[in-house]
Amino acid sequence: MRRGFKAWCERTAYDYRQALGVAPTEALDPHRLADHLGVRVATPEDIPTLSDTAKRQLIKVDPGSWSAVTIAQGKARLVILNSGQSIARQRSSLAHELAHLILNHTADEAQLSREGLLLRGSFDREQEDEADWLGGCLLVPRDGLLKAGRRTADEPTLATQFGVSTDMIVWRLRTTGVLRQLRWQPSQPRRGTLRNDRQMAAPKNH
Ligand SMILES: [Zn+2]
């Protein structure tokens, strides 16, 4: 990642939280951020041009195959979220898509296939990593995580506090260095803790 990128992300996340009146230790609802950015958010059910077969495929048959897609038309942006996935996952996907937007990433155009299926435009690997990182900062800012982590060492409690999955909390704790800084006692039972750094990929968004 570019030099200074991570610090920039934390500052950017802080600024958006300030604009929305959300404290660093509180959950940021990415739908509110979408509103603030003038981005519409929908689910496949909201899209009349999508055939019933396509909807069933996307939501029921293969809900794991995609998380979100952003459609651009002129200056307008529409994010379509997979309503077949958990709320925590949908929030993470939305934050990720908004991060692409904030970062001015450009992707191949998403298209509708002849059957009405959405074909997702693709970003390159570096853009994906950047969007993962900024998305994580928006939902779980480093300062807020440090403060909250001084009050509780229970990852699921932190997940509820920030409105994200436990995997997201674990990932942020590890990759921001907050875990080291907190010096939680290893004897404290912590469900969901990943044990080694090879598992430290961002929680999946696509
Ligand atoms: Zn992406």
Boltz pocket constraint, residues with backbone or C-beta under 6 A from the ligand:
constraints:
  - pocket:
      binder: B
      contacts: [[A, 96], [A, 97], [A, 100], [A, 123], [A, 127], [A, 128], [A, 131], [A, 205]]
      max_distance: 6.0
